[in-house]
Amino acid sequence: MLERPLTKRTLGILMVAGGVLGFVGSLVVDLMPGGMGIIGPTQAAAMVGCVVAAIVGLTLIPLGDRPA
């Protein structure tokens, strides 16, 4: 098992990466063959959630190596 606890910096980096990947993934779905080409309300809500997660992650990064 892991001996060190998860730090706030690591958690922030993971949240930013997840938010960016989720946002880009939502956009890529529309570019795939068979995609409708429009952003629906559910997709828009998911994209807003990804942006919020990335912003929260950005605020955690400067807090350093304290345990999360």
C-alpha positions in Angstrom: 0.0 0.0 0.0 0.9 3.6 -0.3 2.7 4.9 2.8 2.3 8.7 2.0 -1.1 10.3 2.1 -2.5 12.1 -0.9 -1.4 15.7 -0.9 -3.5 18.7 -1.8 -1.1 19.5 -4.7 -1.5 16.0 -6.2 -5.3 16.1 -5.7 -5.4 19.5 -7.4 -3.4 18.2 -10.4 -5.7 15.2 -10.7 -8.8 17.4 -10.6 -7.4 19.8 -13.2 -6.5 16.9 -15.5 -9.9 15.2 -15.0 -11.7 18.4 -15.7 -9.8 19.2 -18.8 -10.1 15.6 -20.1 -13.8 15.6 -19.4 -14.4 18.9 -21.1 -12.4 17.9 -24.2 -14.1 14.5 -24.2 -17.5 16.1 -24.2 -16.5 18.1 -27.3 -15.0 15.2 -29.1 -18.3 13.3 -28.8 -19.9 15.8 -31.2 -17.1 15.4 -33.7 -17.5 11.7 -33.9 -19.5 10.2 -36.8 -23.1 10.1 -35.8 -22.7 12.9 -33.4 -25.5 15.5 -33.5 -23.2 18.4 -33.7 -25.0 20.4 -31.0 -24.4 20.7 -27.3 -27.5 19.6 -25.4 -28.5 20.6 -21.8 -27.0 17.4 -20.2 -23.7 17.8 -22.1 -23.6 21.5 -21.1 -24.2 20.6 -17.5 -21.4 18.1 -17.6 -19.0 20.6 -19.2 -19.8 23.2 -16.5 -19.1 20.5 -13.9 -15.7 19.8 -15.6 -14.8 23.5 -15.5 -15.8 23.7 -11.8 -13.7 20.7 -11.0 -10.7 22.2 -12.8 -11.1 25.5 -11.0 -11.3 23.8 -7.6 -8.2 21.8 -8.6 -6.3 25.0 -9.5 -7.1 26.4 -6.0 -5.7 23.3 -4.4 -2.3 23.2 -6.2 -0.8 26.2 -4.3 -1.6 24.6 -0.9 1.4 22.4 -1.2 2.3 19.1 0.4 -0.2 19.1 3.2 -2.4 15.9 3.4 -5.7 16.2 1.6 
